[in-house]
Amino acid sequence: MKFLLNLLLCGLILTAFKSADAASSRTATPAQQAAMKAELARLITQFGDGIAETYSGNPSVIKYGQLFDDNKNDAVVLFNLEGFGGSNHQAEFIAFFEEQTPADIAGKHSRPYRLVAVTKLGQRGWRAFDFASASIRQHAVTLKGVEIGSGDALCCPSVEITRTFHIDEYGHIVERKAGAGKRRPDKQ
């Protein structure tokens, strides 16, 4: 009897985790997807130098979910650029977008999404993230990646890391270190 109760309890817990996970990962309408692709193109233009291009080895990713306390379909954009000034320098970025309620004021129309914050995530000689690992949970984005270790060449970071990014009450991107990839104080 005890075994059956434990089995039932485990099943309920797993169901709750699946439901919570499904709620944090959302899909977008075709109109929302088109709007965010336009925002991605705008970011690439603004952060590039006219020569740098996106790196196909880690393609840009747009994820949808609740990032703010408004129960809307917000978005996070992960993108990279390489070849600044014709060099082999590359950089990775994260941008948080809040879904907006459509507004028409004085003949002007609001965009579906508003850029809240953007920052550099990594670059050659520092760290690199796997954009495909991105997940949205509890108003935050979690990514897995690698950073430069003490014996690594600039091209080849090897220390596995997990980082979580969220927006604070001031609109700033805050990074949290977590898990096995968290460096010990004596290694920083």
C-alpha positions as CSV (number, residue, x, y, z in Angstrom):
1,M,0.0,0.0,0.0
2,K,2.8,2.4,0.9
3,F,4.5,1.6,-2.4
4,L,1.3,2.5,-4.3
5,L,1.0,5.8,-2.4
6,N,4.6,6.7,-3.2
7,L,4.1,5.9,-6.8
8,L,0.9,8.0,-7.0
9,L,2.7,10.9,-5.3
10,C,5.7,10.7,-7.7
11,G,3.2,10.7,-10.6
12,L,1.5,13.8,-9.3
13,I,4.8,15.6,-8.8
14,L,6.0,14.8,-12.3
15,T,2.7,16.0,-13.8
16,A,3.0,19.3,-11.9
17,F,6.6,19.8,-13.2
18,K,5.5,19.1,-16.8
19,S,2.6,21.5,-16.4
20,A,4.8,24.2,-15.0
21,D,7.4,23.7,-17.7
22,A,4.8,23.8,-20.5
23,A,3.4,27.1,-19.1
24,S,6.9,28.7,-19.2
25,S,7.6,27.7,-22.8
26,R,5.2,29.4,-25.1
27,T,4.6,29.7,-28.8
28,A,4.0,32.8,-30.8
29,T,1.5,33.8,-33.4
30,P,2.8,34.3,-37.0
31,A,2.4,38.1,-36.5
32,Q,4.4,37.9,-33.3
33,Q,7.1,35.8,-35.0
34,A,7.3,38.3,-37.9
35,A,7.6,41.2,-35.5
36,M,10.4,39.6,-33.5
37,K,12.3,38.6,-36.7
38,A,12.2,42.3,-37.6
39,E,13.4,43.2,-34.2
40,L,16.3,40.7,-34.5
41,A,17.3,42.3,-37.9
42,R,17.2,45.7,-36.3
43,L,19.5,44.5,-33.4
44,I,22.0,43.0,-35.9
45,T,22.2,46.2,-37.8
46,Q,22.5,48.4,-34.7
47,F,25.2,46.2,-33.0
48,G,27.1,45.4,-36.2
49,D,29.7,47.6,-37.9
50,G,28.5,47.0,-41.5
51,I,31.1,44.2,-41.9
52,A,30.3,41.8,-39.1
53,E,27.8,39.0,-39.8
54,T,25.8,36.5,-37.7
55,Y,27.7,33.2,-37.1
56,S,25.9,30.2,-38.6
57,G,27.6,27.8,-36.1
58,N,25.3,29.2,-33.3
59,P,22.2,30.5,-35.0
60,S,20.1,33.3,-33.5
61,V,17.3,32.1,-31.3
62,I,14.0,33.8,-30.3
63,K,12.2,32.3,-27.3
64,Y,8.8,33.3,-26.0
65,G,7.5,33.1,-22.4
66,Q,6.6,35.2,-19.4
67,L,9.5,37.4,-18.5
68,F,7.7,40.1,-16.6
69,D,4.8,40.2,-14.2
70,D,2.1,40.8,-16.8
71,N,1.3,37.2,-18.0
72,K,2.0,38.3,-21.6
73,N,4.0,36.5,-24.3
74,D,7.3,38.3,-23.9
75,A,10.4,37.4,-25.9
76,V,14.1,36.9,-25.5
77,V,16.5,37.2,-28.5
78,L,19.9,35.6,-28.5
79,F,22.2,36.6,-31.4
80,N,25.9,36.8,-32.3
81,L,28.1,38.8,-34.6
82,E,31.5,37.9,-35.9
83,G,34.1,39.6,-38.2
84,F,34.0,43.1,-36.7
85,G,36.3,45.2,-38.9
86,G,37.2,42.1,-40.9
87,S,38.7,40.3,-37.9
88,N,37.8,37.0,-36.4
89,H,36.4,38.7,-33.3
90,Q,32.9,37.5,-32.3
91,A,30.4,38.6,-29.7
92,E,27.1,37.2,-28.3
93,F,24.2,39.2,-27.1
94,I,20.9,38.8,-25.2
95,A,17.9,41.1,-25.6
96,F,14.7,41.1,-23.5
97,F,11.4,42.3,-25.2
98,E,8.1,42.9,-23.5
99,E,4.9,42.3,-25.4
100,Q,2.8,45.5,-25.7
101,T,-0.9,46.0,-25.9
102,P,-1.6,47.5,-29.3
103,A,-2.1,51.2,-29.3
104,D,-3.0,53.8,-31.9
105,I,-2.3,57.4,-30.9
106,A,-2.3,60.4,-33.2
107,G,-2.1,58.2,-36.3
108,K,0.9,56.2,-35.0
109,H,0.8,52.5,-34.2
110,S,2.8,50.8,-31.5
111,R,5.0,47.8,-32.3
112,P,4.0,44.4,-30.8
113,Y,7.2,44.3,-28.7
114,R,9.2,46.9,-26.8
115,L,13.0,46.4,-26.2
116,V,13.5,46.5,-22.4
117,A,17.3,45.7,-22.2
118,V,20.2,44.3,-24.2
119,T,23.7,43.3,-23.2
120,K,26.8,41.4,-24.3
121,L,26.8,37.8,-23.2
122,G,30.1,36.6,-24.3
123,Q,32.9,37.0,-26.8
124,R,36.1,35.4,-28.0
125,G,38.5,35.0,-25.1
126,W,35.8,35.2,-22.5
127,R,32.8,32.7,-22.9
128,A,30.3,31.3,-25.3
129,F,26.7,30.1,-24.9
130,D,24.7,27.4,-26.6
131,F,21.6,29.3,-27.7
132,A,19.7,26.1,-28.3
133,S,19.9,25.4,-24.5
134,A,17.9,28.5,-23.7
135,S,14.8,28.1,-21.5
136,I,12.4,30.5,-19.8
137,R,11.3,29.7,-16.3
138,Q,10.2,31.9,-13.4
139,H,10.7,35.2,-15.4
140,A,14.3,34.3,-16.3
141,V,16.3,32.9,-19.1
142,T,18.8,30.0,-18.4
143,L,21.6,29.2,-20.8
144,K,24.4,26.7,-20.8
145,G,27.8,27.4,-22.2
146,V,31.6,27.4,-21.7
147,E,34.1,30.0,-20.5
148,I,37.8,30.3,-20.6
149,G,39.7,28.2,-18.1
150,S,43.3,28.9,-16.9
151,G,44.9,26.7,-19.5
152,D,42.6,27.4,-22.4
153,A,43.4,29.1,-25.7
154,L,41.3,32.2,-26.5
155,C,39.5,30.2,-29.1
156,C,38.6,27.3,-27.0
157,P,36.8,27.8,-23.7
158,S,36.4,24.5,-21.8
159,V,34.8,25.3,-18.3
160,E,31.1,24.4,-18.5
161,I,28.8,27.0,-17.0
162,T,25.1,27.6,-16.5
163,R,23.9,31.2,-16.2
164,T,20.5,32.7,-15.6
165,F,19.5,36.2,-16.7
166,H,16.5,38.3,-15.6
167,I,15.4,41.9,-15.6
168,D,15.4,43.7,-12.2
169,E,13.0,46.4,-11.0
170,Y,15.2,49.0,-12.7
171,G,15.2,47.4,-16.1
172,H,18.7,46.1,-15.9
173,I,19.8,42.6,-16.9
174,V,21.0,40.7,-13.9
175,E,23.1,37.5,-14.2
176,R,23.2,34.6,-11.7
177,K,25.7,31.9,-11.6
178,A,24.4,28.4,-10.7
179,G,25.2,24.7,-10.6
180,A,28.4,22.9,-11.3
181,G,29.7,25.6,-13.6
182,K,29.8,28.2,-10.7
183,R,33.4,29.1,-10.1
184,R,34.8,28.9,-6.6
185,P,35.9,32.2,-5.1
186,D,39.6,31.2,-5.3
187,K,39.3,30.6,-9.1
188,Q,37.9,34.0,-10.1
